Amino acid sequence: MLKTQLFIGLLAGLAASSAKWPAAVPSTRQSGPPDAVQTAADLGRILGSEKAKVWLLIASDFQCPYCRQWHTDTWEQLRTEYVATGKIRVAYVHLPLGQHPNARPTAVASMCASAQGKFWPMADRIFKAQDQWKDLSDPWHMLESMGRAVGVDAAKFRACRSHQGIAALVEGDRVRMGRAGATSTPTFFIGARRLEGALPIAEFRRVIDAELAASRNR
């Protein structure tokens, strides 16, 4: 079942549940079975009903100002209209850009929060505080403070920082999104369609509604 599969192995399988899923997105499953921390972190960044036929992938970078703009201006409305109503499923996929030195540590921190079921509240805090951590030589102390604020176990969160499986998830996301054609952030895959940039909710309604209509004929 979908809920028991690791997301890093899902993307190829999504073609079966969404006939127009972009086949260019390969799996980058690491060798050996995933452990409990990696599995929980992976699945924790997914929202929405398992019955939804349309997926939205958010390829994003926490240090990207346009990603923050979209998250602030559009995400909550999209979540209310389409995710909370069971129409689509959403996954946040990391695309840390080379020009953003703190994109990777914040991605790792978000996945460590995800391992404790706190990905989305942690993402909200990371984006909100972007101006405060983006130029830090080491943002981890601040990230730990954010983690505590959203309710994570501080000791587990700290230990997760060096967990190889978490780093593998972030790197796997980056590789897959690059192969799928995402070169900037934010980039969105909705069914077979791709959108780029901090677009308003109207653009997402247009594309999502079209994909939902198409899914009813599959």
BAFI-3210 file (N, C-alpha, C; in Angstrom, 3 decimals, decimal comma, padded with zeros to 6 digits):
// residues 218
n [1|2|3|4|5|6|7|8|9|10|11|12|13|14|15|16|17|18|19|20|21|22|23|24|25|26|27|28|29|30|31|32|33|34|35|36|37|38|39|40|41|42|43|44|45|46|47|48|49|50|51|52|53|54|55|56|57|58|59|60|61|62|63|64|65|66|67|68|69|70|71|72|73|74|75|76|77|78|79|80|81|82|83|84|85|86|87|88|89|90|91|92|93|94|95|96|97|98|99|100|101|102|103|104|105|106|107|108|109|110|111|112|113|114|115|116|117|118|119|120|121|122|123|124|125|126|127|128|129|130|131|132|133|134|135|136|137|138|139|140|141|142|143|144|145|146|147|148|149|150|151|152|153|154|155|156|157|158|159|160|161|162|163|164|165|166|167|168|169|170|171|172|173|174|175|176|177|178|179|180|181|182|183|184|185|186|187|188|189|190|191|192|193|194|195|196|197|198|199|200|201|202|203|204|205|206|207|208|209|210|211|212|213|214|215|216|217|218]
n.u [000,830|000,315|000,837|002,716|005,003|008,260|008,841|010,956|011,035|008,663|008,119|008,383|006,383|004,148|003,274|001,476|-000,736|-001,364|-001,912|-000,622|001,730|004,999|007,325|010,001|011,077|013,136|013,643|015,811|016,669|018,503|021,118|020,324|017,909|015,562|015,693|013,768|013,725|014,388|012,266|010,016|010,619|010,554|007,881|006,594|006,526|004,413|001,121|-002,440|-005,253|-005,113|-006,658|-006,720|-006,283|-004,620|-001,422|000,587|003,791|006,055|008,831|011,393|013,352|014,537|015,958|015,406|014,057|011,791|010,498|009,764|008,011|005,952|005,123|004,169|002,190|000,498|000,380|-001,202|-003,830|-004,105|-003,750|-006,026|-008,128|-007,672|-006,131|-006,994|-009,593|-009,416|-008,872|-006,364|-003,020|-000,039|003,465|006,444|009,427|012,904|015,014|017,806|019,616|022,786|023,791|022,844|023,932|022,828|020,711|020,797|021,324|018,934|017,069|017,736|017,150|014,380|013,561|014,368|012,623|010,368|010,618|009,602|006,983|006,520|006,932|005,546|004,738|007,347|008,452|006,920|007,928|010,642|010,588|009,356|011,296|013,380|015,040|016,501|018,172|019,469|022,002|023,707|026,696|026,546|023,555|022,403|021,928|019,843|017,961|017,529|016,260|013,890|012,867|012,324|010,326|008,219|007,657|009,328|011,286|014,145|016,647|016,509|016,159|018,587|020,380|019,570|020,644|023,078|022,333|022,686|020,754|018,886|020,306|020,618|017,995|017,529|019,504|018,744|016,256|017,139|018,621|016,666|014,781|016,318|016,770|014,202|013,828|013,659|015,071|015,110|013,789|010,667|009,543|006,851|005,209|002,339|000,296|000,757|001,833|003,910|004,768|006,359|007,915|006,810|003,841|000,445|-002,581|-004,609|-003,440|-002,743|-005,222|-006,307|-004,675|-004,736|-007,492|-007,938|-006,387|-007,714|-010,167|-009,350|-008,447|-010,756|-011,537|-009,870]
n.v [-001,197|002,344|003,958|002,590|002,508|003,693|007,056|007,725|005,612|005,776|007,367|006,287|004,396|005,984|006,484|004,511|005,153|007,644|008,282|009,997|010,651|012,149|010,294|010,683|010,905|009,221|006,554|006,846|005,025|004,137|001,696|-001,225|-001,748|000,790|002,555|003,046|005,778|007,087|006,227|007,301|010,026|010,401|009,815|011,686|014,135|014,184|015,025|014,688|012,846|009,321|008,354|010,198|010,996|012,697|014,113|016,617|017,763|019,633|021,177|022,533|025,049|025,949|028,294|029,897|032,900|033,191|030,787|031,049|033,205|032,021|030,033|031,600|033,198|031,553|028,796|028,059|028,599|026,896|024,455|024,423|024,415|022,209|020,093|019,577|018,963|016,541|016,262|016,287|014,913|015,833|016,345|017,503|018,221|018,238|020,641|021,771|024,603|025,407|027,978|028,652|028,382|027,496|025,932|023,129|022,346|023,313|021,805|019,226|019,599|019,998|017,473|015,947|016,927|016,007|013,279|013,052|013,625|016,321|017,842|019,844|022,025|022,722|023,475|025,766|027,475|027,631|028,914|031,330|032,478|032,979|035,236|035,510|033,283|032,790|033,872|032,901|031,357|028,862|027,492|025,732|025,832|027,673|026,303|024,083|025,374|026,156|023,646|022,697|024,490|023,640|021,263|018,960|016,166|017,109|015,795|013,590|014,960|016,329|014,193|013,205|014,877|013,962|011,671|009,314|008,378|010,439|012,516|011,183|011,124|013,853|014,360|012,486|013,549|015,938|014,996|013,524|015,525|017,197|015,508|015,307|017,705|020,042|023,063|025,362|027,079|027,933|024,811|023,033|019,949|018,791|016,270|015,493|017,903|020,847|023,584|026,722|028,928|031,544|031,392|032,669|031,615|031,305|030,286|027,728|026,658|026,529|024,586|022,367|021,822|021,065|018,728|017,198|016,871|015,378|013,108|011,869|010,524|008,444]
n.w [000,000|-000,517|001,738|003,193|001,758|000,968|000,152|-001,555|-003,215|-004,481|-006,748|-009,343|-009,165|-008,974|-011,491|-012,052|-010,490|-011,354|-014,454|-016,172|-015,017|-014,859|-016,493|-016,461|-013,986|-011,983|-009,573|-006,739|-004,868|-002,038|-001,352|000,528|003,182|004,238|007,392|010,453|011,128|008,722|007,075|008,420|008,249|005,505|004,751|006,272|005,014|003,319|002,422|002,457|001,064|000,664|-001,328|-003,316|-006,739|-008,047|-007,865|-006,323|-006,531|-004,726|-005,524|-003,878|-002,119|000,924|001,361|-000,738|-001,853|-003,448|-003,082|-000,424|-000,736|-002,264|-000,493|001,581|000,356|-001,196|-000,529|001,803|001,066|-001,124|000,154|001,801|-000,076|-001,777|-000,655|002,017|001,398|000,207|-002,493|-003,782|-003,408|-001,721|-001,838|-000,403|-001,952|-001,896|-003,346|-003,117|-003,922|-005,391|-004,877|-002,442|000,606|003,022|002,376|002,350|005,142|006,299|004,915|005,841|008,562|008,409|007,594|009,725|011,632|010,345|010,725|013,203|012,843|012,315|010,020|008,419|010,193|010,925|008,474|007,995|009,995|009,315|006,807|007,576|009,220|007,521|006,810|009,108|009,463|007,042|006,414|008,305|009,535|010,621|010,895|012,670|015,469|015,679|014,165|015,776|017,898|016,622|016,078|018,685|019,296|017,703|018,820|018,737|019,920|021,471|021,804|020,059|017,687|017,486|017,267|014,843|012,982|011,913|010,655|008,182|006,426|006,288|005,043|002,629|001,669|001,110|-000,834|-002,743|-003,507|-004,719|-006,921|-008,379|-009,002|-010,583|-012,778|-013,653|-014,811|-013,347|-012,733|-011,315|-008,435|-006,865|-008,260|-009,652|-009,927|-011,276|-011,676|-014,973|-015,574|-015,428|-013,406|-012,852|-010,559|-008,244|-008,367|-008,460|-006,691|-008,564|-010,908|-010,099|-009,494|-012,075|-013,373|-011,608|-011,485|-014,127|-014,243|-012,340|-013,611|-015,828|-014,508|-013,746|-015,923|-016,149]
ca.u [000,000|001,056|001,258|003,814|006,147|009,131|008,594|012,036|010,737|007,299|007,883|008,127|005,095|003,053|002,757|000,338|-001,889|-001,653|-001,453|000,199|002,874|006,203|008,152|011,410|011,514|013,512|013,912|017,224|016,685|019,834|021,274|019,932|016,563|015,488|015,394|012,522|013,854|014,313|010,912|009,113|010,943|010,127|006,434|006,073|006,364|003,284|-000,194|-003,580|-005,924|-004,541|-007,570|-006,573|-005,657|-003,694|-000,340|001,363|005,121|006,618|010,298|011,610|014,610|014,135|016,649|014,950|013,042|010,557|009,826|009,117|006,884|004,856|004,649|003,434|001,056|-000,343|000,298|-002,286|-005,091|-004,112|-003,970|-007,417|-009,054|-007,431|-005,562|-007,911|-010,833|-009,160|-008,804|-005,006|-001,978|001,094|004,739|007,503|010,644|014,000|015,894|018,716|020,417|024,182|024,096|022,247|024,708|022,049|019,571|020,904|021,050|017,517|016,371|017,970|016,386|012,958|013,328|014,478|011,312|009,421|010,734|008,768|005,640|006,417|007,523|004,873|004,952|008,753|008,615|006,351|008,847|011,879|010,332|009,052|012,523|014,443|015,974|017,299|019,159|020,055|023,391|024,474|027,715|026,001|022,204|021,797|021,422|018,536|017,062|017,149|015,278|012,629|012,369|011,712|009,102|007,122|007,352|010,129|012,180|015,396|017,760|016,348|016,370|020,026|021,015|019,161|021,439|024,132|021,766|023,006|019,536|018,247|021,081|020,319|016,699|017,683|020,276|017,906|015,305|017,838|018,969|015,455|014,165|017,156|016,514|012,845|013,842|013,540|016,358|014,939|012,785|009,988|008,982|005,730|004,704|000,936|000,002|001,737|002,154|004,930|004,690|007,575|007,846|005,873|002,606|-000,723|-003,488|-005,422|-002,733|-002,831|-006,605|-006,498|-003,995|-005,242|-008,856|-007,825|-005,896|-008,785|-011,138|-008,753|-008,336|-012,050|-011,694|-008,854]
ca.v [000,000|003,587|004,531|001,837|002,568|004,849|007,986|007,711|004,551|005,941|008,191|005,430|003,766|006,933|006,404|003,611|005,796|008,853|007,767|010,978|011,048|012,274|009,095|011,064|010,977|007,876|006,317|006,814|004,278|003,762|000,278|-001,627|-001,329|002,014|002,348|003,670|007,234|007,499|005,985|008,287|011,333|010,409|009,862|012,825|015,336|013,941|015,412|014,446|011,556|008,251|008,089|011,235|010,507|013,720|014,501|017,847|017,777|020,970|021,141|023,805|025,328|026,804|029,589|030,613|033,906|032,964|029,678|031,633|034,003|031,120|029,380|032,601|033,789|030,629|027,439|027,783|028,580|025,666|023,340|024,455|024,113|020,970|019,007|019,284|018,431|015,204|016,243|015,997|014,604|016,752|016,013|018,508|017,572|019,190|020,991|022,794|025,209|025,578|029,334|028,836|027,496|026,947|025,170|021,729|022,144|023,509|020,627|018,148|019,904|019,768|016,039|015,454|017,226|015,119|011,966|013,115|014,052|017,776|018,486|021,044|023,172|023,127|024,207|027,099|028,287|027,861|029,966|032,591|033,030|032,897|036,366|035,411|032,203|032,560|034,307|032,354|030,384|027,575|027,802|024,596|026,210|028,284|025,253|023,318|026,172|026,034|022,298|022,636|025,299|022,887|020,107|017,762|015,741|017,791|014,849|012,836|015,907|016,588|012,980|013,025|015,760|013,201|010,418|009,209|008,187|011,734|013,162|010,470|011,583|015,189|014,248|011,781|014,530|016,872|014,292|013,207|016,724|017,632|014,634|015,586|018,981|021,206|023,760|026,526|026,874|026,649|024,136|022,202|018,921|018,507|015,276|015,518|019,289|021,495|025,026|027,266|030,257|031,827|031,736|032,852|030,484|031,140|029,408|026,365|026,205|026,196|023,343|021,271|021,483|020,325|017,387|016,474|016,496|014,301|011,900|011,211|009,706|007,377]
ca.w [000,000|-000,659|003,005|003,768|000,872|001,118|-000,945|-002,535|-004,159|-004,958|-007,919|-010,498|-008,949|-009,118|-012,856|-012,050|-009,873|-012,122|-015,744|-016,877|-014,192|-015,676|-016,398|-016,394|-012,600|-011,566|-008,165|-006,363|-003,610|-001,593|-001,119|001,863|003,575|005,034|008,799|010,894|011,083|007,322|006,577|009,024|007,685|004,116|004,659|007,019|004,178|002,425|002,934|001,579|001,068|-000,148|-002,441|-004,342|-007,959|-008,565|-006,964|-006,488|-005,936|-004,535|-005,528|-003,213|-001,428|002,035|001,323|-001,928|-001,485|-004,197|-002,412|000,748|-001,208|-002,626|000,727|002,352|-000,370|-001,955|-000,020|002,744|000,327|-001,907|001,076|002,241|-001,169|-002,515|000,150|003,121|000,831|-000,321|-003,952|-004,242|-002,432|-001,874|-001,204|-000,502|-002,445|-001,711|-004,451|-002,598|-004,989|-005,021|-004,421|-001,122|001,488|004,136|001,870|002,775|006,563|006,613|004,388|006,796|009,774|008,152|007,531|011,098|012,215|009,684|011,364|014,413|012,462|012,414|008,848|007,920|011,086|010,861|007,216|008,193|010,806|008,559|005,822|008,247|009,804|006,509|006,894|010,326|009,405|005,721|006,334|009,410|009,147|011,058|011,358|013,366|016,793|015,457|013,702|016,960|018,622|015,884|016,297|020,016|019,277|017,074|019,648|018,535|020,979|021,145|021,712|018,811|016,594|017,409|016,757|013,443|012,115|011,244|010,151|006,755|005,648|006,076|003,981|001,385|001,187|000,530|-002,074|-003,707|-004,027|-005,612|-008,159|-009,131|-009,542|-011,688|-013,923|-014,127|-015,520|-012,457|-012,643|-010,456|-007,389|-006,761|-009,429|-009,221|-010,827|-010,990|-012,689|-016,053|-015,892|-014,612|-013,241|-012,273|-009,989|-007,154|-009,070|-007,584|-006,559|-009,775|-011,835|-009,586|-009,689|-013,487|-013,706|-010,776|-011,905|-015,385|-013,925|-011,662|-014,629|-016,619|-013,695|-013,667|-017,131|-016,160]
c.u [000,863|001,616|002,446|005,063|006,965|008,970|009,717|011,857|009,376|007,198|007,649|006,752|003,922|002,482|001,526|-000,911|-002,264|-001,072|-000,531|001,395|004,139|007,157|009,633|011,941|011,846|013,620|015,415|017,357|018,111|019,905|020,909|018,556|016,592|015,230|014,159|012,571|013,698|012,904|009,935|009,355|010,409|008,624|005,842|005,895|005,263|001,991|-001,269|-004,104|-005,209|-005,426|-007,431|-005,809|-004,603|-002,698|000,197|002,698|005,609|008,132|010,783|012,932|014,269|014,815|016,218|013,871|011,727|009,777|009,101|007,893|005,698|004,258|003,777|002,137|000,049|-000,597|-000,922|-003,636|-005,202|-004,382|-005,435|-008,363|-008,893|-006,900|-006,530|-009,225|-010,646|-009,001|-007,418|-004,145|-000,760|002,316|005,714|008,790|011,771|014,812|016,836|019,634|021,822|024,522|023,544|022,926|023,919|020,807|019,616|020,671|019,592|016,679|016,514|017,150|014,896|012,640|013,501|013,209|010,250|009,431|009,914|007,366|005,419|006,969|006,860|004,928|006,399|009,013|008,068|007,334|010,135|011,678|010,111|010,312|013,673|015,471|016,896|018,394|019,937|021,528|024,255|025,520|027,307|024,621|021,629|021,248|020,026|017,513|016,617|016,087|013,908|012,018|011,691|010,381|007,929|006,874|008,159|010,920|013,575|016,555|017,692|016,617|017,859|020,760|020,737|020,020|022,480|023,644|021,973|021,762|018,808|018,980|020,798|018,977|016,811|018,426|019,485|016,864|015,969|018,140|017,731|014,837|014,988|016,902|015,119|012,741|013,678|014,924|016,296|013,865|011,935|009,538|007,937|005,376|003,301|000,460|001,115|002,267|003,182|004,690|005,966|007,322|006,769|004,543|001,440|-001,643|-004,304|-004,761|-002,815|-004,241|-006,810|-005,900|-004,540|-006,641|-008,846|-007,352|-006,953|-009,845|-010,625|-008,699|-009,658|-012,305|-010,672|-009,313]
c.v [001,246|004,078|003,804|001,859|003,822|005,762|007,978|006,579|004,703|006,519|007,377|004,786|004,701|006,935|005,513|004,276|007,097|008,636|008,723|011,427|011,111|011,102|009,417|011,089|009,576|007,764|006,351|006,115|003,880|002,258|-000,045|-001,100|-000,034|001,683|003,158|005,188|007,733|007,343|007,024|009,668|011,468|010,586|011,081|014,073|015,173|014,334|014,985|013,025|010,547|007,936|009,112|010,695|011,464|014,083|015,871|017,649|019,211|020,825|022,503|023,832|026,324|028,171|030,433|031,627|033,716|031,782|030,182|032,438|033,114|030,466|030,340|033,015|032,770|029,307|027,193|027,723|027,308|024,466|023,279|023,970|022,707|019,805|018,599|018,684|017,070|015,115|015,864|015,545|015,445|016,158|017,156|017,779|018,604|019,378|022,106|023,311|025,524|026,944|029,618|027,902|026,877|026,181|023,720|021,563|022,365|022,353|019,456|018,377|019,638|018,284|015,388|015,767|016,302|013,731|011,894|013,656|015,544|018,488|019,822|022,215|023,643|023,911|025,623|028,002|028,598|028,980|031,318|033,278|033,094|034,013|036,268|034,348|032,128|032,936|033,783|031,362|028,976|027,830|026,776|024,961|026,822|027,241|024,359|024,067|026,102|024,663|022,159|023,383|024,551|021,561|018,857|017,429|016,245|016,821|014,044|013,734|016,160|015,382|012,777|013,837|014,985|011,866|010,337|009,041|009,480|012,509|012,511|010,880|012,932|015,116|013,509|012,688|015,424|016,214|014,029|014,438|017,300|016,814|014,850|016,934|020,207|021,837|024,993|026,222|028,130|026,129|023,161|021,208|018,577|017,537|015,280|016,914|019,859|022,998|025,495|028,660|030,405|032,311|031,875|031,649|030,252|030,208|027,957|025,821|025,743|024,827|022,166|020,859|020,704|018,894|016,561|016,008|015,326|013,004|011,149|010,327|008,581|006,184]
c.w [000,000|000,661|003,607|002,897|001,128|-000,087|-001,969|-003,529|-004,795|-006,357|-009,180|-010,381|-009,113|-010,524|-012,922|-011,485|-010,565|-013,509|-016,472|-016,058|-015,023|-015,468|-016,271|-014,974|-012,110|-010,057|-007,920|-005,019|-003,257|-001,371|000,329|002,224|004,368|006,497|009,185|010,817|009,651|006,765|007,120|008,448|006,270|003,994|005,350|006,205|003,134|003,135|001,946|001,642|000,178|-001,359|-003,570|-005,545|-008,512|-007,480|-007,343|-005,789|-005,898|-004,470|-005,056|-002,462|-000,319|002,031|000,131|-001,551|-002,226|-003,631|-001,170|000,329|-001,540|-001,387|001,541|001,670|-000,890|-001,258|000,852|002,041|-000,501|-001,003|001,510|001,148|-001,739|-001,682|001,255|002,642|000,181|-001,818|-004,482|-003,070|-002,766|-001,201|-001,442|-000,869|-002,441|-002,991|-003,982|-003,696|-004,488|-004,464|-003,026|-000,116|002,624|003,676|002,350|004,282|006,940|006,070|005,353|008,066|009,569|008,123|008,901|011,878|011,637|010,305|012,636|014,114|012,454|011,181|008,527|008,882|011,096|009,582|007,341|008,945|010,061|007,546|006,503|008,762|008,805|006,614|008,101|010,238|008,097|005,620|007,485|008,907|009,556|011,649|012,320|014,740|016,664|014,998|014,868|017,779|017,938|016,088|017,651|020,029|018,645|017,776|019,405|019,787|020,630|020,969|020,416|017,603|016,397|016,835|015,272|012,485|011,319|010,699|008,639|005,892|005,372|004,979|002,640|000,807|000,486|-000,796|-003,151|-004,324|-005,069|-006,959|-009,004|-009,750|-010,692|-012,938|-014,499|-014,828|-014,664|-012,288|-011,754|-009,431|-007,217|-008,124|-008,927|-010,318|-010,375|-012,059|-013,725|-016,336|-014,925|-014,605|-012,575|-011,717|-008,930|-007,725|-008,096|-007,613|-007,823|-010,777|-011,386|-009,717|-011,126|-013,807|-012,898|-011,214|-013,220|-015,137|-013,217|-012,657|-015,464|-015,827|-013,593|-014,872|-017,211|-015,349]
res [m|l|k|t|q|l|f|i|g|l|l|a|g|l|a|a|s|s|a|k|w|p|a|a|v|p|s|t|r|q|s|g|p|p|d|a|v|q|t|a|a|d|l|g|r|i|l|g|s|e|k|a|k|v|w|l|l|i|a|s|d|f|q|c|p|y|c|r|q|w|h|t|d|t|w|e|q|l|r|t|e|y|v|a|t|g|k|i|r|v|a|y|v|h|l|p|l|g|q|h|p|n|a|r|p|t|a|v|a|s|m|c|a|s|a|q|g|k|f|w|p|m|a|d|r|i|f|k|a|q|d|q|w|k|d|l|s|d|p|w|h|m|l|e|s|m|g|r|a|v|g|v|d|a|a|k|f|r|a|c|r|s|h|q|g|i|a|a|l|v|e|g|d|r|v|r|m|g|r|a|g|a|t|s|t|p|t|f|f|i|g|a|r|r|l|e|g|a|l|p|i|a|e|f|r|r|v|i|d|a|e|l|a|a|s|r|n|r]
***
